Amino acid sequence: DVERLGQMKARKVADIAYRLHRTTATRAASLAFVILAALGLALIVVITTVRRVTQPLNRLVTHAQQLSEGDFTARTTGDMPGEFRILASAMNQTAESLSRIVSVVIQTAKDVDRSARELSSVSEQISGAAGETATAMNEVSAGADKQVKQLRWIDTSLQSMRDSAHSVLGGAEQVNALAEGIAQSAGAKR
């Protein structure tokens, strides 16, 4: 009887051990499944978050590169999250301001060029008139050395003004050429 009781107890212990082993295996499998599901969900969240950050960031970087290359018509459009929207708006305003500045610079360069040409023309006329006046005065008042010296001084001053006007004209033409180059570069990028 004692032996049977020992065998019964041993079977009970073996049954309990088997059920405990089965329960442990089931729980381990369930826990592994929950961990894998959590890792999958975390991976999806990470990928989604990275995409939501990198896509607007790439658009802003492209816009910044276009601005640095002189394309002031470039704009960042479309829906962007939070701070990216603020940054895109600021970059769009910067591009608009730079575009207006370039237009004003081009117009100013054209105005300076036109004014320099007019000044050069007036200087040439004044210089020509001064030369004629000096010649006429020499013929009329041969004995008036003082007046002749003054007229020569005027002629030299006017020639200096004419040279200065030519120098300004040359500088204005360079500024105009540079402004047109910028405008063409900006136009080509559009």
C-alpha positions as CSV (number, residue, x, y, z in Angstrom):
1,D,0.0,0.0,0.0
2,V,2.8,2.3,0.9
3,E,4.4,1.6,-2.5
4,R,1.1,2.3,-4.3
5,L,0.7,5.5,-2.4
6,G,4.2,6.5,-3.4
7,Q,3.4,5.7,-7.0
8,M,0.2,7.6,-6.9
9,K,2.0,10.6,-5.3
10,A,4.7,10.3,-7.9
11,R,2.1,10.3,-10.7
12,K,0.4,13.3,-9.2
13,V,3.7,15.1,-9.0
14,A,4.5,14.1,-12.6
15,D,1.0,15.3,-13.8
16,I,1.4,18.6,-11.9
17,A,4.9,18.9,-13.3
18,Y,3.7,18.2,-16.8
19,R,0.8,20.8,-16.5
20,L,3.2,23.3,-15.0
21,H,5.6,22.8,-17.9
22,R,2.8,23.1,-20.4
23,T,1.5,26.3,-18.8
24,T,5.0,27.7,-18.7
25,A,5.5,26.9,-22.4
26,T,2.2,28.5,-23.3
27,R,2.9,31.7,-21.3
28,A,6.4,31.9,-22.8
29,A,5.0,31.7,-26.3
30,S,2.3,34.3,-25.4
31,L,5.0,36.6,-23.9
32,A,7.2,36.1,-27.0
33,F,4.3,37.0,-29.3
34,V,3.5,40.1,-27.2
35,I,7.2,41.2,-27.3
36,L,7.3,40.7,-31.1
37,A,4.0,42.6,-31.6
38,A,5.4,45.4,-29.4
39,L,8.6,45.5,-31.5
40,G,6.6,45.5,-34.7
41,L,4.5,48.4,-33.4
42,A,7.6,50.3,-32.2
43,L,9.2,49.8,-35.6
44,I,6.1,51.1,-37.4
45,V,6.0,54.2,-35.1
46,V,9.8,54.9,-35.7
47,I,9.5,54.6,-39.5
48,T,6.4,56.8,-39.5
49,T,8.0,59.4,-37.3
50,V,11.3,59.4,-39.3
51,R,9.3,59.9,-42.6
52,R,7.2,62.7,-41.1
53,V,10.4,64.5,-40.2
54,T,12.7,63.7,-43.1
55,Q,10.2,64.5,-45.9
56,P,9.5,68.1,-44.9
57,L,13.2,68.5,-44.0
58,N,14.3,67.3,-47.4
59,R,11.9,69.8,-49.0
60,L,13.3,72.7,-46.9
61,V,16.9,71.6,-47.7
62,T,16.1,71.6,-51.5
63,H,14.5,75.1,-51.1
64,A,17.6,76.4,-49.3
65,Q,19.9,75.0,-52.0
66,Q,17.8,76.6,-54.7
67,L,18.1,80.0,-52.9
68,S,21.8,79.6,-52.5
69,E,22.1,79.0,-56.3
70,G,20.3,82.2,-57.0
71,D,16.8,80.9,-57.8
72,F,14.7,83.4,-55.9
73,T,11.5,82.0,-57.5
74,A,11.7,78.8,-55.5
75,R,9.0,78.3,-52.9
76,T,8.2,75.6,-50.4
77,T,4.5,74.7,-50.7
78,G,2.2,72.0,-49.3
79,D,1.1,71.0,-45.8
80,M,4.0,70.8,-43.3
81,P,3.9,69.9,-39.6
82,G,4.5,72.6,-36.9
83,E,7.9,74.1,-36.9
84,F,8.6,73.1,-40.5
85,R,5.6,75.2,-41.6
86,I,7.1,78.2,-39.8
87,L,10.5,77.6,-41.3
88,A,9.0,77.2,-44.8
89,S,7.1,80.4,-44.4
90,A,10.2,82.3,-43.3
91,M,12.2,80.9,-46.2
92,N,9.4,81.8,-48.7
93,Q,9.4,85.4,-47.3
94,T,13.2,85.5,-47.6
95,A,13.0,84.4,-51.2
96,E,10.4,87.1,-51.9
97,S,12.5,89.8,-50.3
98,L,15.6,88.7,-52.2
99,S,13.6,88.7,-55.4
100,R,12.5,92.3,-54.8
101,I,16.0,93.4,-53.8
102,V,17.4,92.0,-57.1
103,S,14.7,93.8,-59.1
104,V,15.5,97.1,-57.3
105,V,19.3,96.6,-57.8
106,I,18.8,96.0,-61.5
107,Q,16.6,99.1,-61.9
108,T,19.1,101.2,-59.9
109,A,21.9,100.0,-62.1
110,K,20.0,100.9,-65.2
111,D,19.2,104.4,-63.8
112,V,22.9,104.9,-62.8
113,D,24.0,103.9,-66.3
114,R,21.5,106.2,-67.9
115,S,22.5,109.1,-65.6
116,A,26.2,108.5,-66.3
117,R,25.6,108.6,-70.0
118,E,23.7,111.8,-69.7
119,L,26.4,113.3,-67.5
120,S,29.1,112.3,-70.0
121,S,27.2,113.8,-72.8
122,V,26.7,117.1,-70.9
123,S,30.4,117.1,-69.9
124,E,31.4,116.6,-73.6
125,Q,29.1,119.5,-74.6
126,I,30.5,121.7,-71.8
127,S,34.1,120.8,-72.7
128,G,33.4,121.5,-76.4
129,A,31.8,124.8,-75.6
130,A,34.7,125.7,-73.2
131,G,37.2,124.9,-76.0
132,E,35.4,127.1,-78.5
133,T,35.1,129.9,-75.9
134,A,38.9,129.7,-75.2
135,T,39.7,129.9,-78.9
136,A,37.4,132.9,-79.5
137,M,38.7,134.7,-76.4
138,N,42.3,134.1,-77.6
139,E,41.5,135.7,-80.9
140,V,39.6,138.6,-79.4
141,S,41.7,139.4,-76.5
142,A,45.3,138.5,-77.4
143,G,46.7,140.8,-74.8
144,A,44.5,139.5,-71.9
145,D,46.9,136.7,-70.6
146,K,45.1,136.6,-67.3
147,Q,41.7,135.8,-69.0
148,V,43.4,133.2,-71.2
149,K,45.0,131.4,-68.2
150,Q,41.6,131.3,-66.5
151,L,39.9,129.9,-69.5
152,R,42.6,127.2,-69.8
153,W,42.2,126.4,-66.2
154,I,38.4,126.0,-66.9
155,D,39.1,123.8,-69.9
156,T,41.4,121.6,-67.8
157,S,38.8,121.3,-65.1
158,L,36.1,120.5,-67.6
159,Q,38.4,117.9,-69.2
160,S,39.0,116.4,-65.7
161,M,35.2,116.4,-65.2
162,R,34.7,114.7,-68.5
163,D,37.3,112.1,-67.6
164,S,35.6,111.6,-64.3
165,A,32.3,111.2,-66.1
166,H,33.8,108.6,-68.5
167,S,35.1,106.8,-65.4
168,V,31.6,106.9,-63.8
169,L,30.2,105.7,-67.1
170,G,32.6,102.8,-67.2
171,G,31.7,101.8,-63.7
172,A,28.0,102.1,-64.4
173,E,28.4,99.9,-67.4
174,Q,30.1,97.3,-65.3
175,V,27.4,97.5,-62.6
176,N,24.7,97.3,-65.3
177,A,26.5,94.2,-66.9
178,L,26.7,92.6,-63.5
179,A,23.1,93.3,-62.7
180,E,22.0,91.9,-66.1
181,G,24.2,88.8,-65.4
182,I,22.4,88.3,-62.1
183,A,19.0,88.9,-63.7
184,Q,19.8,86.4,-66.5
185,S,21.1,83.9,-63.9
186,A,18.0,84.3,-61.9
187,G,15.8,84.1,-65.0
188,A,17.6,81.0,-66.2
189,K,17.0,79.3,-62.9
190,R,13.3,80.0,-63.1
